Amino acid sequence: MKYSRLTKEQFEELREEFINFLATQSITGDEWEAIKKNKPETAEQELDVFSDLVWLGVLTKVKYLEHISPNQIHLFECNEKSMRLIALRIENEYVDFTTKEGFNWLRDNLLSDSVEFFNAKKDYSDDKHLDIFKMIQSGASITKGELFNYFSNLVKG
């Protein structure tokens, strides 16, 4: 398994897709029930393969990621060969970017000396999708890129 198994809730949400996945392998509903009962290891493998296919479909479409912690914001643009990062950091223990108040403070104090901006580019390893997956596993969220584009325009000046 390359990524991670979908949760029970995710499988329930993707029930129709999973049925279609089994159908592409000529496995009927009754056969699936028999596999689960008599060959649990085979059933586990099918769940893993389906999970990887779903993850690959999701990861292929990721364009932006963001990871927000109390004193840092990391915004990523996932391009074909590399990832662009815009990061903000603050050394003020009273400001927490994970709260609405913290975001409001940032908006009002964006040009303050206490806000540091960083801009970087990083090439992917041999597996772009696995790189993105690891970032999601470590807490990054898939976004539409509104924050990235906002700060990208600011950084360009």
PyRosetta script that sets phi, psi and omega in degrees:
from pyrosetta import init, pose_from_sequence

init()
pose = pose_from_sequence("MKYSRLTKEQFEELREEFINFLATQSITGDEWEAIKKNKPETAEQELDVFSDLVWLGVLTKVKYLEHISPNQIHLFECNEKSMRLIALRIENEYVDFTTKEGFNWLRDNLLSDSVEFFNAKKDYSDDKHLDIFKMIQSGASITKGELFNYFSNLVKG")
pose.set_psi(1, 129.6)
pose.set_omega(1, -175.8)
pose.set_phi(2, -87.7)
pose.set_psi(2, -39.0)
pose.set_omega(2, -176.7)
pose.set_phi(3, -108.6)
pose.set_psi(3, -122.4)
pose.set_omega(3, 176.0)
pose.set_phi(4, -138.0)
pose.set_psi(4, 155.2)
pose.set_omega(4, -179.6)
pose.set_phi(5, -69.0)
pose.set_psi(5, 140.7)
pose.set_omega(5, 175.2)
pose.set_phi(6, -63.7)
pose.set_psi(6, 153.4)
pose.set_omega(6, 177.5)
pose.set_phi(7, -75.4)
pose.set_psi(7, 166.4)
pose.set_omega(7, 177.3)
pose.set_phi(8, -57.3)
pose.set_psi(8, -41.2)
pose.set_omega(8, 179.7)
pose.set_phi(9, -64.2)
pose.set_psi(9, -40.2)
pose.set_omega(9, 179.0)
pose.set_phi(10, -66.1)
pose.set_psi(10, -40.8)
pose.set_omega(10, 176.4)
pose.set_phi(11, -61.2)
pose.set_psi(11, -40.1)
pose.set_omega(11, 179.1)
pose.set_phi(12, -63.5)
pose.set_psi(12, -40.8)
pose.set_omega(12, 177.9)
pose.set_phi(13, -64.4)
pose.set_psi(13, -32.0)
pose.set_omega(13, -176.0)
pose.set_phi(14, -103.9)
pose.set_psi(14, 25.6)
pose.set_omega(14, -176.2)
pose.set_phi(15, -53.8)
pose.set_psi(15, -48.5)
pose.set_omega(15, -179.1)
pose.set_phi(16, -62.6)
pose.set_psi(16, -41.7)
pose.set_omega(16, 179.6)
pose.set_phi(17, -64.4)
pose.set_psi(17, -37.8)
pose.set_omega(17, 179.4)
pose.set_phi(18, -67.4)
pose.set_psi(18, -40.5)
pose.set_omega(18, 176.8)
pose.set_phi(19, -59.9)
pose.set_psi(19, -43.7)
pose.set_omega(19, 177.6)
pose.set_phi(20, -64.0)
pose.set_psi(20, -39.0)
pose.set_omega(20, 177.5)
pose.set_phi(21, -59.6)
pose.set_psi(21, -46.8)
pose.set_omega(21, 178.2)
pose.set_phi(22, -63.7)
pose.set_psi(22, -38.8)
pose.set_omega(22, -179.2)
pose.set_phi(23, -63.1)
pose.set_psi(23, -35.6)
pose.set_omega(23, 179.0)
pose.set_phi(24, -64.6)
pose.set_psi(24, -18.4)
pose.set_omega(24, 177.4)
pose.set_phi(25, -103.9)
pose.set_psi(25, 14.0)
pose.set_omega(25, 179.5)
pose.set_phi(26, 58.7)
pose.set_psi(26, 37.0)
pose.set_omega(26, 176.7)
pose.set_phi(27, -105.8)
pose.set_psi(27, 118.4)
pose.set_omega(27, 179.1)
pose.set_phi(28, -83.3)
pose.set_psi(28, 171.7)
pose.set_omega(28, 178.0)
pose.set_phi(29, -59.5)
pose.set_psi(29, -43.6)
pose.set_omega(29, 179.5)
pose.set_phi(30, -65.3)
pose.set_psi(30, -41.5)
pose.set_omega(30, 178.7)
pose.set_phi(31, -64.1)
pose.set_psi(31, -37.9)
pose.set_omega(31, 179.0)
pose.set_phi(32, -63.1)
pose.set_psi(32, -43.2)
pose.set_omega(32, 178.2)
pose.set_phi(33, -61.1)
pose.set_psi(33, -40.1)
pose.set_omega(33, 179.1)
pose.set_phi(34, -67.4)
pose.set_psi(34, -40.3)
pose.set_omega(34, 178.1)
pose.set_phi(35, -62.0)
pose.set_psi(35, -46.2)
pose.set_omega(35, 179.9)
pose.set_phi(36, -59.4)
pose.set_psi(36, -38.3)
pose.set_omega(36, -176.4)
pose.set_phi(37, -78.3)
pose.set_psi(37, -44.8)
pose.set_omega(37, -170.9)
pose.set_phi(38, -98.6)
pose.set_psi(38, -24.4)
pose.set_omega(38, -178.7)
pose.set_phi(39, -134.5)
pose.set_psi(39, 67.1)
pose.set_omega(39, -175.0)
pose.set_phi(40, -58.2)
pose.set_psi(40, -31.3)
pose.set_omega(40, 179.7)
pose.set_phi(41, -67.8)
pose.set_psi(41, -35.0)
pose.set_omega(41, 176.5)
pose.set_phi(42, -68.0)
pose.set_psi(42, -41.0)
pose.set_omega(42, 177.7)
pose.set_phi(43, -61.6)
pose.set_psi(43, -42.5)
pose.set_omega(43, 178.4)
pose.set_phi(44, -60.1)
pose.set_psi(44, -42.5)
pose.set_omega(44, 179.6)
pose.set_phi(45, -62.8)
pose.set_psi(45, -41.0)
pose.set_omega(45, 178.8)
pose.set_phi(46, -63.8)
pose.set_psi(46, -41.0)
pose.set_omega(46, 177.9)
pose.set_phi(47, -62.9)
pose.set_psi(47, -40.2)
pose.set_omega(47, 179.6)
pose.set_phi(48, -66.2)
pose.set_psi(48, -44.9)
pose.set_omega(48, 179.9)
pose.set_phi(49, -61.8)
pose.set_psi(49, -45.3)
pose.set_omega(49, 178.6)
pose.set_phi(50, -61.7)
pose.set_psi(50, -43.3)
pose.set_omega(50, 179.0)
pose.set_phi(51, -58.8)
pose.set_psi(51, -45.6)
pose.set_omega(51, 179.4)
pose.set_phi(52, -62.4)
pose.set_psi(52, -39.4)
pose.set_omega(52, 178.5)
pose.set_phi(53, -63.8)
pose.set_psi(53, -42.5)
pose.set_omega(53, 178.8)
pose.set_phi(54, -63.6)
pose.set_psi(54, -48.1)
pose.set_omega(54, -180.0)
pose.set_phi(55, -59.5)
pose.set_psi(55, -43.9)
pose.set_omega(55, -179.8)
pose.set_phi(56, -60.4)
pose.set_psi(56, -41.2)
pose.set_omega(56, 177.5)
pose.set_phi(57, -60.9)
pose.set_psi(57, -41.8)
pose.set_omega(57, 179.4)
pose.set_phi(58, -68.4)
pose.set_psi(58, -49.6)
pose.set_omega(58, -174.7)
pose.set_phi(59, -64.1)
pose.set_psi(59, -31.5)
pose.set_omega(59, 178.9)
pose.set_phi(60, -63.9)
pose.set_psi(60, -28.9)
pose.set_omega(60, -176.1)
pose.set_phi(61, -93.4)
pose.set_psi(61, -7.8)
pose.set_omega(61, -177.1)
pose.set_phi(62, -66.4)
pose.set_psi(62, 125.9)
pose.set_omega(62, 176.7)
pose.set_phi(63, -113.5)
pose.set_psi(63, -33.5)
pose.set_omega(63, -178.1)
pose.set_phi(64, -135.9)
pose.set_psi(64, 144.6)
pose.set_omega(64, 173.7)
pose.set_phi(65, -131.9)
pose.set_psi(65, 152.1)
pose.set_omega(65, 171.3)
pose.set_phi(66, -143.1)
pose.set_psi(66, 146.5)
pose.set_omega(66, 177.9)
pose.set_phi(67, -132.9)
pose.set_psi(67, 115.1)
pose.set_omega(67, -176.3)
pose.set_phi(68, -114.7)
pose.set_psi(68, 125.2)
pose.set_omega(68, 175.3)
pose.set_phi(69, -122.1)
pose.set_psi(69, 173.2)
pose.set_omega(69, -174.9)
pose.set_phi(70, -52.7)
pose.set_psi(70, -38.6)
pose.set_omega(70, -176.6)
pose.set_phi(71, -120.7)
pose.set_psi(71, 11.0)
pose.set_omega(71, 178.6)
pose.set_phi(72, -144.7)
pose.set_psi(72, 148.8)
pose.set_omega(72, 172.6)
pose.set_phi(73, -128.8)
pose.set_psi(73, 124.9)
pose.set_omega(73, 176.2)
pose.set_phi(74, -115.4)
pose.set_psi(74, 121.1)
pose.set_omega(74, -179.0)
pose.set_phi(75, -117.8)
pose.set_psi(75, 128.0)
pose.set_omega(75, -174.9)
pose.set_phi(76, -120.9)
pose.set_psi(76, 137.7)
pose.set_omega(76, 170.1)
pose.set_phi(77, -110.6)
pose.set_psi(77, 119.3)
pose.set_omega(77, -176.6)
pose.set_phi(78, -92.9)
pose.set_psi(78, 102.0)
pose.set_omega(78, 179.3)
pose.set_phi(79, -94.1)
pose.set_psi(79, -175.3)
pose.set_omega(79, -175.4)
pose.set_phi(80, -63.9)
pose.set_psi(80, -49.8)
pose.set_omega(80, -173.9)
pose.set_phi(81, -107.5)
pose.set_psi(81, -17.2)
pose.set_omega(81, -175.3)
pose.set_phi(82, -149.8)
pose.set_psi(82, 172.2)
pose.set_omega(82, -179.9)
pose.set_phi(83, -119.5)
pose.set_psi(83, 134.8)
pose.set_omega(83, 175.8)
pose.set_phi(84, -102.3)
pose.set_psi(84, 136.3)
pose.set_omega(84, -179.0)
pose.set_phi(85, -118.4)
pose.set_psi(85, 134.3)
pose.set_omega(85, 166.3)
pose.set_phi(86, -119.7)
pose.set_psi(86, 123.3)
pose.set_omega(86, -178.3)
pose.set_phi(87, -123.8)
pose.set_psi(87, 144.3)
pose.set_omega(87, 174.2)
pose.set_phi(88, -123.2)
pose.set_psi(88, 140.4)
pose.set_omega(88, 178.4)
pose.set_phi(89, -137.8)
pose.set_psi(89, 147.3)
pose.set_omega(89, 178.7)
pose.set_phi(90, -134.7)
pose.set_psi(90, 143.1)
pose.set_omega(90, 178.3)
pose.set_phi(91, -108.9)
pose.set_psi(91, 50.8)
pose.set_omega(91, -179.9)
pose.set_phi(92, -128.9)
pose.set_psi(92, 107.3)
pose.set_omega(92, -174.7)
pose.set_phi(93, -66.5)
pose.set_psi(93, -12.1)
pose.set_omega(93, -178.4)
pose.set_phi(94, -91.2)
pose.set_psi(94, -5.2)
pose.set_omega(94, -180.0)
pose.set_phi(95, -109.3)
pose.set_psi(95, 131.7)
pose.set_omega(95, -179.8)
pose.set_phi(96, -127.7)
pose.set_psi(96, 108.8)
pose.set_omega(96, -177.3)
pose.set_phi(97, -63.6)
pose.set_psi(97, -16.0)
pose.set_omega(97, -179.2)
pose.set_phi(98, -81.7)
pose.set_psi(98, -1.2)
pose.set_omega(98, 178.8)
pose.set_phi(99, -111.8)
pose.set_psi(99, 160.1)
pose.set_omega(99, 176.6)
pose.set_phi(100, -61.6)
pose.set_psi(100, -40.5)
pose.set_omega(100, 179.3)
pose.set_phi(101, -61.9)
pose.set_psi(101, -40.5)
pose.set_omega(101, 179.0)
pose.set_phi(102, -63.4)
pose.set_psi(102, -40.9)
pose.set_omega(102, 177.7)
pose.set_phi(103, -67.0)
pose.set_psi(103, -40.3)
pose.set_omega(103, 177.4)
pose.set_phi(104, -62.6)
pose.set_psi(104, -41.4)
pose.set_omega(104, 177.7)
pose.set_phi(105, -59.9)
pose.set_psi(105, -44.2)
pose.set_omega(105, -179.7)
pose.set_phi(106, -60.9)
pose.set_psi(106, -45.2)
pose.set_omega(106, 179.8)
pose.set_phi(107, -58.4)
pose.set_psi(107, -42.1)
pose.set_omega(107, -176.6)
pose.set_phi(108, -78.9)
pose.set_psi(108, -19.7)
pose.set_omega(108, -174.0)
pose.set_phi(109, -124.7)
pose.set_psi(109, 24.6)
pose.set_omega(109, -174.0)
pose.set_phi(110, -54.5)
pose.set_psi(110, -38.1)
pose.set_omega(110, -176.7)
pose.set_phi(111, -93.5)
pose.set_psi(111, 8.0)
pose.set_omega(111, 178.9)
pose.set_phi(112, -66.4)
pose.set_psi(112, 151.7)
pose.set_omega(112, 177.6)
pose.set_phi(113, -67.0)
pose.set_psi(113, -16.5)
pose.set_omega(113, -178.6)
pose.set_phi(114, -80.9)
pose.set_psi(114, -7.5)
pose.set_omega(114, 178.0)
pose.set_phi(115, -104.0)
pose.set_psi(115, 120.6)
pose.set_omega(115, 178.1)
pose.set_phi(116, -104.5)
pose.set_psi(116, 137.0)
pose.set_omega(116, 176.4)
pose.set_phi(117, -109.9)
pose.set_psi(117, 142.2)
pose.set_omega(117, 174.5)
pose.set_phi(118, -131.8)
pose.set_psi(118, 147.7)
pose.set_omega(118, -179.4)
pose.set_phi(119, -134.7)
pose.set_psi(119, 127.7)
pose.set_omega(119, -178.5)
pose.set_phi(120, -149.6)
pose.set_psi(120, 163.5)
pose.set_omega(120, 175.9)
pose.set_phi(121, -132.6)
pose.set_psi(121, 137.8)
pose.set_omega(121, -179.9)
pose.set_phi(122, -135.9)
pose.set_psi(122, 131.5)
pose.set_omega(122, 175.2)
pose.set_phi(123, -74.0)
pose.set_psi(123, 149.7)
pose.set_omega(123, 175.9)
pose.set_phi(124, -72.9)
pose.set_psi(124, 162.2)
pose.set_omega(124, 170.3)
pose.set_phi(125, -73.4)
pose.set_psi(125, -160.4)
pose.set_omega(125, 178.7)
pose.set_phi(126, -68.6)
pose.set_psi(126, -14.6)
pose.set_omega(126, -175.5)
pose.set_phi(127, -130.0)
pose.set_psi(127, 91.9)
pose.set_omega(127, -178.8)
pose.set_phi(128, -54.3)
pose.set_psi(128, -46.9)
pose.set_omega(128, -175.6)
pose.set_phi(129, -65.3)
pose.set_psi(129, -37.8)
pose.set_omega(129, 178.2)
pose.set_phi(130, -68.1)
pose.set_psi(130, -37.5)
pose.set_omega(130, 176.0)
pose.set_phi(131, -58.8)
pose.set_psi(131, -46.8)
pose.set_omega(131, -179.7)
pose.set_phi(132, -65.3)
pose.set_psi(132, -43.1)
pose.set_omega(132, 179.0)
pose.set_phi(133, -57.9)
pose.set_psi(133, -45.1)
pose.set_omega(133, -179.7)
pose.set_phi(134, -61.9)
pose.set_psi(134, -36.1)
pose.set_omega(134, 178.0)
pose.set_phi(135, -66.3)
pose.set_psi(135, -41.1)
pose.set_omega(135, 177.9)
pose.set_phi(136, -64.1)
pose.set_psi(136, -42.8)
pose.set_omega(136, 179.2)
pose.set_phi(137, -62.3)
pose.set_psi(137, -29.8)
pose.set_omega(137, -178.7)
pose.set_phi(138, -90.1)
pose.set_psi(138, 8.3)
pose.set_omega(138, 171.7)
pose.set_phi(139, 117.3)
pose.set_psi(139, -3.5)
pose.set_omega(139, 178.5)
pose.set_phi(140, -73.2)
pose.set_psi(140, 148.7)
pose.set_omega(140, 178.4)
pose.set_phi(141, -112.1)
pose.set_psi(141, 143.4)
pose.set_omega(141, 174.2)
pose.set_phi(142, -76.6)
pose.set_psi(142, 131.8)
pose.set_omega(142, -179.9)
pose.set_phi(143, -133.7)
pose.set_psi(143, 176.9)
pose.set_omega(143, 175.9)
pose.set_phi(144, -89.4)
pose.set_psi(144, -5.4)
pose.set_omega(144, 173.6)
pose.set_phi(145, 92.1)
pose.set_psi(145, 13.1)
pose.set_omega(145, -178.7)
pose.set_phi(146, -58.9)
pose.set_psi(146, -49.3)
pose.set_omega(146, -179.9)
pose.set_phi(147, -64.8)
pose.set_psi(147, -43.4)
pose.set_omega(147, 179.6)
pose.set_phi(148, -57.3)
pose.set_psi(148, -49.6)
pose.set_omega(148, -177.3)
pose.set_phi(149, -66.1)
pose.set_psi(149, -36.1)
pose.set_omega(149, 177.3)
pose.set_phi(150, -60.5)
pose.set_psi(150, -51.2)
pose.set_omega(150, -178.3)
pose.set_phi(151, -73.1)
pose.set_psi(151, -29.6)
pose.set_omega(151, 176.6)
pose.set_phi(152, -61.1)
pose.set_psi(152, -41.2)
pose.set_omega(152, 177.4)
pose.set_phi(153, -67.0)
pose.set_psi(153, -34.4)
pose.set_omega(153, 178.1)
pose.set_phi(154, -69.5)
pose.set_psi(154, -42.6)
pose.set_omega(154, -177.5)
pose.set_phi(155, -65.3)
pose.set_psi(155, -37.0)
pose.set_omega(155, 177.9)
pose.set_phi(156, -63.6)
pose.set_psi(156, -29.4)
pose.set_omega(156, 178.2)
pose.set_phi(157, 73.0)
pose.dump_pdb("model.pdb")
